[in-house]
Amino acid sequence: MGRGRVQLKRIENKINRQVTFSKRRTGLLKKAHEISVLCDAQVALVVFSNKGKLFEYATDSCMDQILDRYERYSYAERQLVEPDFESQCNWTFEYSRLKAKVELLQRNQRHYLGEDLDSLTLKEIQSLEHQLETALKQIRLRKNQLMHESISELQRKERAMQEQNNLLAKKIKEKEKAAAEEVHNWEQQNNGLNMLPQPLPCLNMGGTQQDEFLQVRRNQLDLTLEPLYSCNLGCFAA
């Protein structure tokens, strides 16, 4: 006759319970060691007795490494497998909050533009007026600051251009002075040349031209004396 299934329940007898714990604990540790050796698995076993005494087994005595690995795996598994219901709720709440904030900003913008003022109370309108006055004051201060900075920059550029113009004018005066000195020196040199004695004009003629000139003078004299000779000869003939 086969052995019947033993019902698992707490052993009431304290001594029998202690004996059973010792036997089963030894067998459990033995099985953990066997599976780690046979299957090359990392095994960590932790057992606390009813009195709080600790019994443990870890492959190669690396309990801390196995527990750290378990923590990392358990966290990653929860992030991937478990439905992120809490995250979805957070996103829904964040969407509602941002939507309400956008609507508030749009309503305030319309109020700043002077629109949809019918729904505001007197106190809200006074608060809006104060905000606009404060904003206008800040805007004017910023405008005045920018204008002052612009004027200062223009004045700085004006001074720089004035200095540059003065430098150019100085250079022009120096060049004009140098040119005037050159003209004065040139005039003095020309005046010195004009005061030198000038040579008298003379006629330089070659020998042939001088002979021709004398021959022409002789011919003129002969023409002048020819009637005198004719008259004298006539008188002697008579």
PADREN-623104 format. One line per field, with one value per residue (C-alpha): residue in three letters; y, x, z negated. Coordinates in nm, 2 decimals. Example, Ala and Ser with C-alpha at 12.3 -4.5 7.8 and 13.67 -1.06 7.14 Angstrom:
2
mise <- ALA SER .
y <- -0.45 -0.11 .
x <- 1.23 1.37 .
z <- -0.78 -0.71 .
// end
This chain:
238
mise <- MET GLY ARG GLY ARG VAL GLN LEU LYS ARG ILE GLU ASN LYS ILE ASN ARG GLN VAL THR PHE SER LYS ARG ARG THR GLY LEU LEU LYS LYS ALA HIS GLU ILE SER VAL LEU CYS ASP ALA GLN VAL ALA LEU VAL VAL PHE SER ASN LYS GLY LYS LEU PHE GLU TYR ALA THR ASP SER CYS MET ASP GLN ILE LEU ASP ARG TYR GLU ARG TYR SER TYR ALA GLU ARG GLN LEU VAL GLU PRO ASP PHE GLU SER GLN CYS ASN TRP THR PHE GLU TYR SER ARG LEU LYS ALA LYS VAL GLU LEU LEU GLN ARG ASN GLN ARG HIS TYR LEU GLY GLU ASP LEU ASP SER LEU THR LEU LYS GLU ILE GLN SER LEU GLU HIS GLN LEU GLU THR ALA LEU LYS GLN ILE ARG LEU ARG LYS ASN GLN LEU MET HIS GLU SER ILE SER GLU LEU GLN ARG LYS GLU ARG ALA MET GLN GLU GLN ASN ASN LEU LEU ALA LYS LYS ILE LYS GLU LYS GLU LYS ALA ALA ALA GLU GLU VAL HIS ASN TRP GLU GLN GLN ASN ASN GLY LEU ASN MET LEU PRO GLN PRO LEU PRO CYS LEU ASN MET GLY GLY THR GLN GLN ASP GLU PHE LEU GLN VAL ARG ARG ASN GLN LEU ASP LEU THR LEU GLU PRO LEU TYR SER CYS ASN LEU GLY CYS PHE ALA ALA .
y <- 0.00 0.33 0.62 0.89 1.26 1.43 1.75 2.04 2.24 2.37 2.11 2.17 1.98 2.21 1.93 1.76 2.10 2.17 1.83 1.87 2.22 2.09 1.80 2.00 2.29 2.06 1.90 2.24 2.37 2.05 2.09 2.45 2.35 2.07 2.29 2.55 2.29 2.08 2.37 2.64 2.87 3.14 3.05 3.24 3.09 3.27 3.10 3.24 3.01 3.09 3.22 3.46 3.26 3.31 3.02 3.11 2.97 3.15 3.03 3.10 3.30 3.60 3.68 4.06 4.04 3.81 4.03 4.34 4.16 4.07 4.43 4.56 4.29 4.33 4.70 4.67 4.40 4.61 4.90 4.68 4.43 4.61 4.85 5.21 5.31 5.56 5.72 5.74 5.91 6.16 6.24 6.29 6.52 6.71 6.76 6.90 7.13 7.26 7.31 7.51 7.72 7.79 7.90 8.13 8.29 8.33 8.50 8.73 8.82 8.92 9.13 9.31 9.39 9.54 9.25 9.04 9.28 9.23 8.93 9.12 9.28 9.63 9.49 9.28 9.57 9.79 9.51 9.49 9.87 9.86 9.58 9.77 10.09 9.90 9.73 10.07 10.22 9.94 9.98 10.35 10.30 10.05 10.28 10.57 10.35 10.23 10.59 10.71 10.43 10.51 10.88 10.79 10.57 10.84 11.10 10.86 10.81 11.19 11.25 10.98 11.13 11.48 11.35 11.19 11.51 11.71 11.47 11.49 11.87 11.88 11.65 11.87 12.19 12.02 11.92 12.28 12.43 12.19 12.27 12.65 12.61 12.42 12.70 12.97 12.79 12.75 13.12 13.22 12.99 13.15 13.51 13.42 13.30 13.62 13.85 13.70 13.92 13.82 13.78 14.04 13.92 13.85 13.74 13.43 13.37 13.12 13.22 13.15 13.35 13.65 13.66 13.65 13.94 14.15 14.07 14.19 14.52 14.57 14.52 14.78 15.03 14.97 15.03 15.36 15.48 15.37 15.69 15.91 15.73 15.77 16.14 16.20 16.00 16.21 16.53 16.41 16.30 16.64 .
x <- 0.00 0.15 0.23 -0.03 0.03 0.13 -0.05 0.17 0.10 0.28 0.41 0.26 0.51 0.80 1.07 0.95 0.94 1.30 1.42 1.24 1.39 1.74 1.69 1.52 1.77 2.06 1.90 1.81 2.17 2.29 2.05 2.16 2.52 2.44 2.25 2.53 2.79 2.60 2.44 2.71 2.45 2.49 2.28 2.21 2.01 1.90 1.71 1.59 1.47 1.17 1.41 1.57 1.89 2.04 2.15 2.28 2.46 2.61 2.80 3.17 3.08 2.97 2.64 2.68 2.74 2.44 2.22 2.33 2.26 1.92 1.84 1.94 1.75 1.44 1.43 1.48 1.22 0.97 1.03 0.97 0.71 0.49 0.24 0.35 0.02 0.16 0.36 0.05 -0.13 0.15 0.15 -0.23 -0.20 0.09 -0.11 -0.41 -0.18 0.00 -0.33 -0.48 -0.16 -0.17 -0.53 -0.45 -0.16 -0.38 -0.65 -0.39 -0.26 -0.61 -0.65 -0.32 -0.44 -0.76 -0.98 -1.24 -1.25 -1.62 -1.56 -1.31 -1.41 -1.31 -1.03 -0.90 -0.90 -0.71 -0.46 -0.43 -0.38 -0.11 0.07 0.05 0.18 0.47 0.55 0.53 0.77 1.02 0.98 1.05 1.35 1.49 1.41 1.59 1.89 1.91 1.88 2.15 2.38 2.31 2.39 2.71 2.81 2.74 2.94 3.23 3.22 3.20 3.51 3.69 3.60 3.69 4.03 4.08 3.98 4.22 4.50 4.42 4.41 4.75 4.89 4.74 4.89 5.23 5.21 5.10 5.39 5.64 5.50 5.52 5.88 5.96 5.80 6.00 6.32 6.25 6.17 6.49 6.69 6.52 6.59 6.96 6.98 6.81 7.07 7.37 7.51 7.36 7.60 7.57 7.42 7.67 7.66 7.84 7.86 8.07 8.33 8.12 7.82 8.05 8.20 7.85 7.75 8.05 7.98 7.63 7.75 8.00 7.73 7.51 7.80 7.88 7.51 7.53 7.85 7.78 7.59 7.87 8.12 7.90 7.87 8.23 8.32 8.08 8.25 8.59 8.46 8.33 .
z <- 0.00 0.11 -0.12 -0.12 -0.06 -0.37 -0.45 -0.49 -0.80 -1.10 -1.34 -1.67 -1.87 -1.95 -1.96 -1.64 -1.48 -1.58 -1.46 -1.12 -1.08 -1.13 -0.89 -0.62 -0.65 -0.59 -0.29 -0.15 -0.18 -0.02 0.27 0.32 0.33 0.58 0.82 0.81 0.90 1.15 1.34 1.29 1.14 0.88 0.58 0.27 -0.02 -0.33 -0.61 -0.94 -1.22 -1.43 -1.69 -1.44 -1.38 -1.04 -0.81 -0.46 -0.16 0.14 0.44 0.39 0.08 0.29 0.11 0.15 0.53 0.58 0.37 0.57 0.89 0.77 0.68 1.02 1.20 0.98 1.04 1.42 1.44 1.25 1.49 1.80 1.69 1.44 1.58 1.51 1.38 1.14 1.42 1.63 1.35 1.31 1.68 1.67 1.37 1.53 1.85 1.66 1.47 1.77 1.96 1.68 1.66 2.04 2.01 1.72 1.92 2.22 2.01 1.85 2.19 2.31 2.00 2.06 2.41 2.27 2.38 2.18 1.89 1.82 1.60 1.37 1.05 0.94 0.72 1.01 1.25 0.99 0.96 1.33 1.36 1.10 1.28 1.61 1.45 1.29 1.63 1.81 1.56 1.61 1.99 1.97 1.75 2.00 2.29 2.13 2.05 2.41 2.54 2.30 2.41 2.77 2.72 2.53 2.82 3.08 2.87 2.85 3.23 3.28 3.06 3.25 3.59 3.46 3.35 3.69 3.87 3.66 3.74 4.12 4.10 3.93 4.20 4.47 4.32 4.30 4.66 4.77 4.57 4.73 5.08 5.01 4.90 5.22 5.43 5.24 5.29 5.66 5.70 5.52 5.76 6.07 5.94 5.89 6.26 6.39 6.22 6.41 6.71 7.04 7.35 7.63 7.95 8.23 8.59 8.66 9.03 9.22 9.48 9.78 9.65 9.56 9.91 10.06 9.84 9.95 10.32 10.28 10.13 10.41 10.67 10.51 10.50 10.87 10.96 10.77 10.93 11.29 11.40 11.27 11.48 11.79 11.74 11.69 12.01 12.22 12.11 12.21 12.55 12.64 .
// end
